[in-house]
């Protein structure tokens, strides 16, 4: 049974939005030399603010500021002192958590329930966690007895978890003594700019964190800048490959966190109600804009009918609508471009013969919206079973034996995550040993913790973020895969540690 709720919108008055923003370079907001662009609310297409598109000259200015701060201040500072700044940032994030959550939901379209309860608490947790490591780096990793920072990190992030991806990048980099220039995604720049204000409030030395806004060209200028020592990229596999080509032959360290097409595998002995919650969380959390989303459901044939019936019943209760409403389960699709991609691939699913179903659901007239959708009758050859849709669309397949489940789960160019639902611990271990995925969740899905490493196999990228492994990617004898010159030195691969 589903309940009707009166609207319960979170007030947006807590956010003090400026009409326009410059770039954050050397501890100050400065005008960019390039044009400006608009950041809109995907829920109603309202223009939220004008933002600068950083030119190559602006990026150069930011990298110089980061280099100065690196050599003169940050790399010289004892770890215990660096830690104090990270703790301070973490505490300010907590103090300003409501403001950050509201702005994240406004700019990104995700439900306030998620930005408030998942994204922002995890951001603070990442800064707290890495603050704790800053003065213990020599004890963090067995082969880093004399850990040294890499230098200036150029970091490029996507739009699906704007603040959280920023925290995954900035917290370990700073803890290890690096300085950063970070470029947020073009559709979600606003919380990164608010984070810049938090850096000012924390009195972080000028130039340690620099934020340059813009689109692909700005990202390219940053990644290819000759004075950047470390490139950390999260985004699509296509752009990840371009970046890998761009830095090949240089001495830059690289970590790539790319796309995914995870299998969420439900065995007949699984607690089915719990599994259905996990399926819903796996694909509809954050509108399915999740690199590790459980976008391929593999159900054991004997329970297929029952799982499908329960899933449809559960989906009929999902509330789609205003991201700022505290009862909303599914918010807006982040951009018109992404909505178009989701629509196109869903049409391909139908054209290729899969059966499409969505619960009855009224979508707002303005803004970018897509109803939660499942496809049955999907085969492994279907494009919707192979390509990352990055939206609230689930492809359902079946299997008979554990071996068949493993084979189907691994039949993908990606390898970021997987989920296993079963009552048997031995089966979880058996499956986890065979699944080619960086993260395997057992009887849960989409759980994140700063102490736990995260990253991919195959076309999902290389290197790890989170946990002690995440430190290695920012230290001079790090485990991150290096291009050309640096790969001559023997090192352990990040993927092997997952
Ligand atoms: P995208 O690759 O289009 O853009 C990501 C970022 O790269 C943006 O900031 C963009 O401006 C920038 N960019 C674009 N072209 C560039 C270039 N040539 N050089 C440098 N920077 C460039 O991806 P997206 O659509 O923003 O994000 C969605 C993708 O991100 C999905 O594939 C998703 O799976 C992936 N993702 C992966 C993880 C992970 O941890 N593995 C996490 C979140 C998202």
Boltz pocket constraint, residues with backbone or C-beta under 6 A from the ligand:
constraints:
  - pocket:
      binder: B
      contacts: [[A, 156], [A, 157], [A, 158], [A, 159], [A, 160], [A, 161], [A, 183], [A, 184], [A, 185], [A, 186], [A, 214], [A, 215], [A, 216], [A, 217], [A, 218], [A, 219], [A, 220], [A, 221], [A, 223], [A, 234], [A, 235], [A, 236], [A, 237], [A, 239], [A, 240], [A, 242], [A, 243], [A, 256], [A, 257], [A, 258], [A, 259], [A, 260], [A, 290], [A, 291], [A, 292], [A, 388], [A, 390], [A, 416], [A, 456], [A, 460], [A, 461]]
      max_distance: 6.0
